Amino acid sequence: MNAEVEPPDVASIAAETVDGTAAESVAIGAALVVFGATGDLAHRKLYPALASMAVKGQLPHRLVVVGVGRTQIDDDDFDAEVHNTIAKAAPDHAPEWAEALDRRHVRFRYVAGSIDDPETFSRLATVLAEADKDLGAAGNRLYYLATIPELFEVAARGLAGAGLSSEEPGTFRRIVVEKPFGHDLPSAIELNDELHKCFAEHQIYRIDHYLAKETVQNILALRFTNAIFEPLWNRRYVDHVQITVAEDLGVEHRGTFYEKAGALRDIVQNHVMQVLALTAMEPPPSFAADPVRDEKVKLLRSVRPFDPERLKRDVVRGQYDAGEVNGVPVPGYCEEEGVASDSTTETYLAMRIEIDNWRWAGVPFYVRTGKRLPKRVTEVTLRYHAVPYLPLPRGAADSVEPNELVLRIQPDEGIMLLFAAKVPGSPFRVKTVPLTFSYKEAFDEDPPEAYERVLLDAFLGDATLFIREDEVLQSWRIVQPLIDAFARGEVPLYRYAAGTWGPEEANELMHDSDDTWRCP
Ligand SMILES: NC(=O)c1ccc[n+]([C@@H]2O[C@H](COP(=O)([O-])OP(=O)(O)OC[C@H]3O[C@@H](n4cnc5c(N)ncnc54)[C@H](OP(=O)(O)O)[C@@H]3O)[C@@H](O)[C@H]2O)c1
């Protein structure tokens, strides 16, 4: 071993895992193979995450980053490209990040070739063997599929075909699979089957980067490490739950991709289902990977299948027209680049979900997500039952609303409890006021980027924040009837102006109650 190499700081890394203990310590050496090394995700998320992790001492002690792509560049070009990217991503941190990558002995290699060409994998095998022998990668490999979804199975087959998927004793071979995982239930089943021909389930890390957000994980902390919330987390006290995932952006440069996805596949099948599962699941015996995932799967199994007879009442689809967001005029969806002028893809979806179990029977979960809404906000709101009787004179309690507990996932991460307080002075009047907890104020450090967490946990072998095979299939099971009904044109597509909270019809979802959407 090189004498100038510093000892690995395994302890500090182990402390970062969800349950506070690492399933196994981070490898002393590893290779990170990025399929799609020249792409948008790698540049915007993965390379800056690696640099930030290097500063925090969260990388394997010897790391070789091997890029794969068709673009004809060499090792030095790739090295320079990554350094340029991190310099642009965070100009203030650039020197510190570059120095840390160097100090941590991170090395860059590049394999030019197509993923559907077996020759590419022969060359990759040679590069990896050299990385093990000369650069201390120690036979540990993390394959990151940051490429187009059509190539996920092809890449897995290529790796297995070149003998790169099976784990030698004392080493790991893991494959990180980006979203989307399939485009419907049959394709997700097929992708699972194909991956399993090449990798065992424990080697497969399916990403939902939402899970890697600190505030999503905080749903676990809030619910299961405090005594005061859980007793109130059920049908006896909760009237209904709202989940809002709102974006002010349109489809940006991803029009072609979004046309095939729509809000259902882009947000609901993955992020919303994960947030729903964490919000509604039963307490797990520990925060380790399988106990948490067991409970999430159990919850997803309890989601009542959509009733085809009620789809028009329980699901509202929308698409934005031109409008104004944050004071800036913006085009309608059908005028966006890469979008058909007569597109019927939904950019907004609101739905009522029922959960058939003892905890939640009769408590509707209202979900809404959309693009070009007034602001970017993700939050979960538990609205409690109104008090049975108000011992106040008429007029003194006009503005008393039922209590709400709001879990703000982004931005301004935090928690807010809305309750009634007396207005100072007389006569006796009450008003709803917020009690707030802000992450930023409580902890004097920025939460890590989700992709740092993704990479760290994948290196550590902690799968808690990744989606298990049965979880991904359960969430596709829930949305498949909607995919079919949308394709048959059975659910109308309503219009909304960009910059508004979606189609008017979304308010009708709460038709059999006095409920209203919370204005975040
Ligand atoms: N971008 C995001 O913000 C984002 C967010 C969440 C998830 N994702 C997911 O991340 C993945 C990558 O997305 P992206 O936006 O980064 O896509 P992208 O910019 O189009 O990049 C695709 C990458 O795949 C490589 N590639 C394409 N065909 C190839 C082939 N036949 N052989 C070898 N390499 C090939 C391209 O490299 P060459 O052209 O050099 O071959 C490029 O590096 C997708 O699954 C996407 O859904 C992306």
The ligand as an SDF file (V2000), in Angstrom:
LIG
                    3D

 48 52  0  0  0  0  0  0  0  0999 V2000
  -31.2610   14.2220  -15.7190 N   0  0  0  0  0  0  0  0  0  0  0  0
  -31.9580   14.1820  -14.6260 C   0  0  0  0  0  0  0  0  0  0  0  0
  -32.2070   15.1830  -13.9580 O   0  0  0  0  0  0  0  0  0  0  0  0
  -32.4850   12.8660  -14.1180 C   0  0  0  0  0  0  0  0  0  0  0  0
  -33.2240   12.8530  -12.9030 C   0  0  0  0  0  0  0  0  0  0  0  0
  -33.6820   11.6350  -12.4080 C   0  0  0  0  0  0  0  0  0  0  0  0
  -33.4150   10.4740  -13.1020 C   0  0  0  0  0  0  0  0  0  0  0  0
  -32.7240   10.5090  -14.2780 N   0  0  0  0  0  0  0  0  0  0  0  0
  -32.4680    9.2480  -14.9730 C   0  0  0  0  0  0  0  0  0  0  0  0
  -31.0710    9.1140  -15.1890 O   0  0  0  0  0  0  0  0  0  0  0  0
  -30.8360    8.4410  -16.4130 C   0  0  0  0  0  0  0  0  0  0  0  0
  -29.9480    9.3150  -17.2900 C   0  0  0  0  0  0  0  0  0  0  0  0
  -30.6310   10.5160  -17.5880 O   0  0  0  0  0  0  0  0  0  0  0  0
  -29.8930   11.7630  -18.2620 P   0  0  0  0  0  0  0  0  0  0  0  0
  -30.8300   12.8950  -18.1470 O   0  0  0  0  0  0  0  0  0  0  0  0
  -28.5210   11.9240  -17.7090 O   0  0  0  0  0  0  0  0  0  0  0  0
  -29.8020   11.3010  -19.7860 O   0  0  0  0  0  0  0  0  0  0  0  0
  -28.8600   11.8600  -20.9130 P   0  0  0  0  0  0  0  0  0  0  0  0
  -28.3650   13.2370  -20.5990 O   0  0  0  0  0  0  0  0  0  0  0  0
  -29.5740   11.6330  -22.1990 O   0  0  0  0  0  0  0  0  0  0  0  0
  -27.6000   10.9140  -20.8550 O   0  0  0  0  0  0  0  0  0  0  0  0
  -27.6270    9.6000  -21.3520 C   0  0  0  0  0  0  0  0  0  0  0  0
  -26.2510    9.0100  -21.2090 C   0  0  0  0  0  0  0  0  0  0  0  0
  -26.3030    7.6710  -21.6980 O   0  0  0  0  0  0  0  0  0  0  0  0
  -25.2550    7.4950  -22.6140 C   0  0  0  0  0  0  0  0  0  0  0  0
  -25.7030    6.5800  -23.6610 N   0  0  0  0  0  0  0  0  0  0  0  0
  -26.8270    6.6620  -24.4210 C   0  0  0  0  0  0  0  0  0  0  0  0
  -26.8750    5.6330  -25.2770 N   0  0  0  0  0  0  0  0  0  0  0  0
  -25.7630    4.8910  -25.0550 C   0  0  0  0  0  0  0  0  0  0  0  0
  -25.2450    3.6980  -25.6170 C   0  0  0  0  0  0  0  0  0  0  0  0
  -25.8760    3.0370  -26.5770 N   0  0  0  0  0  0  0  0  0  0  0  0
  -24.0990    3.2300  -25.1240 N   0  0  0  0  0  0  0  0  0  0  0  0
  -23.4190    3.8940  -24.1530 C   0  0  0  0  0  0  0  0  0  0  0  0
  -23.8590    5.0030  -23.5700 N   0  0  0  0  0  0  0  0  0  0  0  0
  -25.0190    5.4990  -24.0280 C   0  0  0  0  0  0  0  0  0  0  0  0
  -24.9540    8.8770  -23.1910 C   0  0  0  0  0  0  0  0  0  0  0  0
  -23.6020    8.9540  -23.5380 O   0  0  0  0  0  0  0  0  0  0  0  0
  -23.0650    9.0210  -25.0510 P   0  0  0  0  0  0  0  0  0  0  0  0
  -23.9760    9.9160  -25.8120 O   0  0  0  0  0  0  0  0  0  0  0  0
  -21.6710    9.5100  -24.8780 O   0  0  0  0  0  0  0  0  0  0  0  0
  -23.1280    7.6060  -25.4980 O   0  0  0  0  0  0  0  0  0  0  0  0
  -25.1770    9.7480  -21.9750 C   0  0  0  0  0  0  0  0  0  0  0  0
  -24.0020    9.7800  -21.1940 O   0  0  0  0  0  0  0  0  0  0  0  0
  -32.2170    8.1660  -17.0130 C   0  0  0  0  0  0  0  0  0  0  0  0
  -32.6270    6.8900  -16.6260 O   0  0  0  0  0  0  0  0  0  0  0  0
  -33.0970    9.2050  -16.3420 C   0  0  0  0  0  0  0  0  0  0  0  0
  -34.4430    8.8000  -16.2790 O   0  0  0  0  0  0  0  0  0  0  0  0
  -32.2550   11.6770  -14.7890 C   0  0  0  0  0  0  0  0  0  0  0  0
  1  2  1  0
  2  3  2  0
  2  4  1  0
  4  5  1  0
  4 48  2  0
  5  6  2  0
  6  7  1  0
  7  8  2  0
  8  9  1  0
  8 48  1  0
  9 10  1  0
  9 46  1  0
 10 11  1  0
 11 12  1  0
 11 44  1  0
 12 13  1  0
 13 14  1  0
 14 15  2  0
 14 16  1  0
 14 17  1  0
 17 18  1  0
 18 19  2  0
 18 20  1  0
 18 21  1  0
 21 22  1  0
 22 23  1  0
 23 24  1  0
 23 42  1  0
 24 25  1  0
 25 26  1  0
 25 36  1  0
 26 27  1  0
 26 35  1  0
 27 28  2  0
 28 29  1  0
 29 30  1  0
 29 35  2  0
 30 31  1  0
 30 32  2  0
 32 33  1  0
 33 34  2  0
 34 35  1  0
 36 37  1  0
 36 42  1  0
 37 38  1  0
 38 39  2  0
 38 40  1  0
 38 41  1  0
 42 43  1  0
 44 45  1  0
 44 46  1  0
 46 47  1  0
M  CHG  2   8   1  16  -1
M  END
$$$$
